[in-house]
């Protein structure tokens, strides 16, 4: 029913406004999302690409239109998520990188939406073995989180949330360093993450912060694993 309704809406808008009107791109994007829900990847990709063709054409005439830029970024993100669901992480990274640039132009570098897209982009880079870019993007996120923390020290809830986010990014960085077989760097990141999460494991009244225990346990297990790997390598050289 949803797909039929969107197709009817697309027909009406194309007839009334023309095939290249930006409002038709939103309908194509919605159609793509419906196809994703039904597991119809090829049809979803075609719909998202049709939306992008229209949005890019519109941006040629209005390159500073924030509404158009954000709409194109949304479509690019949807296409990136589709590629990720098909394990096409290199393609996902390409479109997500374009999405980040558009989001930053509209929202600024520190917006939560931008940081969320950067996080997915970094993961896509890591999964496509582009460790250098994965580290670069995770470090960008880390810098923004720490900058926000310095501005929000008077707000306890925001400060705790940022510290937990910082620990999570440090943990992800450690995984990329392990992927590079750089266990010393991985261990350093994990120890930073553990120190950070311990700072927030107890709230202002001594209550454990939700989620901090599971993250702390995960980091501790990872530290043990990395140390065991380093010891095995050391013994091999004896």
N, C-alpha and C positions, 0 to 999 in steps of 0.2 A: 504493500500500500504506500509506504513512504517513497519508494523508488518511483512508482507511478505518479505520485503527486509532484515530485521534483521534476520529472520529465515533462509534465504538463506545464509547470511553472517556467521551465526552460523554453518551451515552445512559445509561450505567451510573451516572455521577455525578448526573445530573439525577434519575434514578429513586430513587437511594439518599439523596441529600442535598437535593434540591430545585433548582428552576431558578435560584434566586438565590444559591446557595452560592458563596463566593469561589473554591473550587477549580475550578468549572466555567469561570470566567473564564480561568484558565490554559490550559485546553483550547481555548477559543475563540481565544485569542491564538496558540496553536500552529497551529491550523487556518488562521488568517490568514496566518501565515508560510509555510505550505505553498502557499497560493494565490498568494502573492507569487512564490515560486520558479517556479510554472507560468505566471506572467504574467497571472493572473486578478485584475485590480485590483478589479473591482466586488465579487467574492466575498470578497476579502481585506478590503476596507473594511467590509463587513457583519459579518464575523467580529470584527474589531477593535472595531467599535462595540458589538457584543453584549457583548464582554468589558468594555468601559468602562462600559456600563450597569450591569452586575453590580458592578463595583468601586466605582463612585460610590455605588451603593445601600448597599454594605457600609460605606463611609466615612462615610455619614450616621449610622450607629450606632456606629462606632468611628473617630472623626476623627483620633485620635492613634496609630493602629495603623501602625507603620513598615512592616511586611510588606505591608499593603494599599496603602499609599502608594507603595512602591517598585514593586509589581506594576502599579498604575495608570500610573505614570510610564513603565514599560517598554512598556506597550501604547500609550501616547500617542506615544512615540518611534517605534514601529513604524508607527503611522498617519502620523506626520510624514514618515518616510522614504518611505512609499507616495505621499503627496501630492507630495513632491519628485520622485519618479520620473515623475510625471505633469505636472511643471512647474506644479503648483498651490502656488506658494511662499508665497502669502499665507495659505492654509489651513494649510500646514505650520508657519508661524511661530506661528499661534494655538495649535496643539496642543503644539508644542515649548516654548512659553512656560509652559504649564501643567505640562508634564513637568519643566521646570527647577525650578519652585516646589516640587514634590513631592520631587524629588531632594535639593534643598537642605535641606528639612525633615528628611530622613532621614540624609543623608551630610555635610551642612555645605557651605559655599560654596566651599571650596578643594579638594574631592575631584576627582580626575581625571575621573570619570564626569560630574560636573556641568560641568566646563570643556569636555569634549568635546561635550556637548549644547548648551552656550552657543555654541560655535564653529559648530555646524550651524545654530542659531537665527539667529545673526548673518548667516550666508551666505544663509539664506532671506529675511531682511529685506532684504539688499542686492539679491537677485534679484527681489524684489517692489517695488523702488525705495523702500523705507523706509530711507533712508540714515541718518537720525537714530538710529533704534533699532539699526541695524547697528553704527554707531560706538559707541553706548552699551554694547552687549554686548561688542564687541571690547576696549573700554577696561576693562571689568570683568575680562575674562580677563587682560589685561596687568597689571593691579594684583595679581591673585592670583599670577601667575607671578613677578613681581618680589618679592612678599612671601615666596614660597617660596624664591626664590633667596637672599634675605638670611638665611634660616634654615638653608640648606644649603651655605654657602660652604666648609665643611670637607670636604664630600663632592664630590670633583672630577667624578665621573661625573654626579651629579645636577645640579651647577652647569652643566656643559656642555649637558646636555639642556634645562635651563630657559632658558639663553641662546639656544639654537637655536629653542625655542618662542617666545621673545620676538621674535626676528627675524622669524619666520613671521607672527606676529600684526601686527607693524608693517607688513609687506609687504601683508597683507590690508587693513589700515586705509588704506594708500595707494591701493589699488584703489577703495575706497569714496569717498575724497576725489576721485579722478579722475572717478568717476561723477557727482559733484556739480560737476564742472568747476572744482574748487578745486586747481589744479595746484601752487600754492605749498605748501599743506598736504601734498599727496601727496609732493612732493619732500622735504619735511622728514622725513616718516615713512620714506621710502626711505633717506635718508642716515643716520637713526638705525638702521635695520635693517642697513645695510651696515657701520656701525661696530660693531654688536653681533656680526654674523656673523664679522667679521674677528678679533674677540677669541677666537673659538672655532675658527677655521680650522686652528689647530695645537694639538695636544694637549700634555700635559705633557712628552713625549719628542720633540717636534718632528714627530710623525706627524699627517697631516691627518685631521681628524675626519670619519667617513663622512657624506656628505650635505651637508657644509658648502660644498664647491666648487660644486655644482649650484645651491644656494640663493644663494650669493654671485654667481654668473654671472647668474642670473635677476634679482636686484636691480640689478646693474650695467646690464643691458640696459634695465630699466625706467627707471632714472635717465636714461639717454641719451634714451630715448623722450620722457619728460616734459620734459626740457630742450629737445629739438627742438620740441615742441609750444609751449612757452613762447616760444621764439625766433620761431616762425611768427606767434604772436599779437602779439608785440612789433612785428614788421615790418609787420603789417597796419595797425597804428596810426600808423606813420610817414607 
